Amino acid sequence: MLRIECPCCGPRDHDEFRYGGDASVARPAHDDPDPEAWYRYVYVRDNPAGSHREFWQHVTGCRQWLIIERDTRNHVIAWVGFARKTARKMPA
C-alpha cells in the first residue's frame, strides 16, 4: 500500500488522493496555436523507471494539490511538496 505524507494532514493512504499526472511536463502557452505542441502535451508521455515527479490531490483531506517525487520501480516516496509553491521552481 502506498502511504503519502501530506504536509497538512500527515501520513495518509493513497486512496485519499487523486493522481493528477506527470508534474514534469510543461504546458504550452494558452494562446499557442501549434497543434503538435498540444498533441505532445496531452498524449505523449515517458514511462520512466526510477525517480519521477507526479501531481496528486488530497481529495478527502485538505484538498491541496501536491507534487510527489516517487520511484516507479518500488513506489518509495522521496519527497512531497505543495504544487503551488513547487511548480514555479521546477525546470521546464
BALO-801695 format. One line per 4 residues: number of its first residue (from 1); for each residue x, z, y of C-alpha. Coordinates in steps of 0.05 Angstrom, whole numbers, plus 5000, padded with zeros to 4 digits. Last residue first. Layout:
// BALO-801695
NUM = X:Z:Y ~ ...
END
This chain:
// BALO-801695
92 = 5214:4643:5468 ~ 5254:4707:5465 ~ 5215:4772:5464 ~ 5216:4817:5525
88 = 5149:4796:5554 ~ 5115:4804:5487 ~ 5140:4875:5479 ~ 5100:4913:5531
84 = 5031:4883:5518 ~ 5045:4878:5443 ~ 5056:4953:5437 ~ 5112:4969:5389
80 = 5126:4978:5314 ~ 5194:4972:5280 ~ 5227:4968:5211 ~ 5166:4960:5168
76 = 5184:4951:5095 ~ 5139:4899:5064 ~ 5189:4883:5007 ~ 5207:4810:5016
72 = 5167:4798:5080 ~ 5208:4849:5118 ~ 5164:4873:5175 ~ 5173:4877:5250
68 = 5106:4897:5278 ~ 5079:4877:5345 ~ 5018:4916:5364 ~ 4950:4903:5395
64 = 4914:4968:5411 ~ 4843:4982:5386 ~ 4858:5057:5384 ~ 4831:5065:5314
60 = 4786:5022:5271 ~ 4813:4956:5298 ~ 4887:4973:5303 ~ 4908:4901:5320
56 = 4968:4868:5286 ~ 5015:4815:5314 ~ 5074:4797:5270 ~ 5150:4796:5275
52 = 5190:4775:5213 ~ 5250:4804:5177 ~ 5262:4772:5109 ~ 5238:4712:5071
48 = 5207:4668:5125 ~ 5147:4623:5117 ~ 5152:4581:5180 ~ 5089:4559:5215
44 = 5058:4493:5238 ~ 4983:4494:5249 ~ 4962:4522:5317 ~ 5027:4519:5358
40 = 5053:4455:5325 ~ 4986:4420:5338 ~ 4985:4446:5410 ~ 5054:4417:5423
36 = 5035:4352:5390 ~ 4972:4346:5432 ~ 5013:4347:5496 ~ 4964:4362:5554
32 = 4997:4428:5573 ~ 4948:4462:5621 ~ 4947:4530:5585 ~ 5023:4528:5575
28 = 5042:4522:5502 ~ 5041:4587:5461 ~ 5109:4612:5436 ~ 5111:4631:5363
24 = 5150:4695:5348 ~ 5089:4741:5341 ~ 5063:4705:5279 ~ 4990:4721:5267
20 = 4937:4772:5285 ~ 4931:4814:5222 ~ 4874:4864:5230 ~ 4887:4938:5222
16 = 4851:4998:5192 ~ 4861:4970:5121 ~ 4937:4975:5134 ~ 4933:5050:5121
12 = 4952:5094:5180 ~ 5013:5132:5205 ~ 5006:5159:5276 ~ 4947:5146:5323
8 = 4978:5122:5388 ~ 5045:5090:5366 ~ 5012:5066:5302 ~ 5059:5076:5242
4 = 5033:5024:5193 ~ 5027:5041:5118 ~ 5025:4982:5069 ~ 5000:5000:5000
END
